[in-house]
């Protein structure tokens, strides 16, 4: 085991992608790369109007059954990768190699696009892959090979 951040990466899909992003954003000193496939992200303005089924399956740990603006609780906002990225200093973000992938019919695509925009606006390169598909394993699976290749290149220092 190499104790260097560039030798460690996080990856996940859906809620796992959200978790990977949260850990990498909170501790960029520990991780050299992060890959999120179809991460459970939504811009703050879209959260109140998310369908209940999507809220319950994707964001339920922050308050299953919540409706409208009550979903924007302090706990939810503190755990949001979008809020963490917005608050992060550019030099912290630049420590991590970012890979974001999402299906073009995923109802949470706007969250992935917003995170990509935030990273780029802070001068941090981030790979973005929008492929065919929705919020499904087949969509995430198609992005898995490129994500692993990205992480491998990060480990090698490419």
Secondary structure, 3 states (H helix, E strand, C coil): CCCCHHHCEEEEECHHHHHHHHHHHHCCCCCCEEEEECCCCCCHHHHCCCCHHHHHHHHHHHCCCCCHHHHCCHHHHHHCHHHHHHHCCHHHHCCCEEEEEEECCCCCHHHHHHHHHHHHHCCCCEEEEEECCCCCHHHHHHHHHHHHHHHHHHHHCC
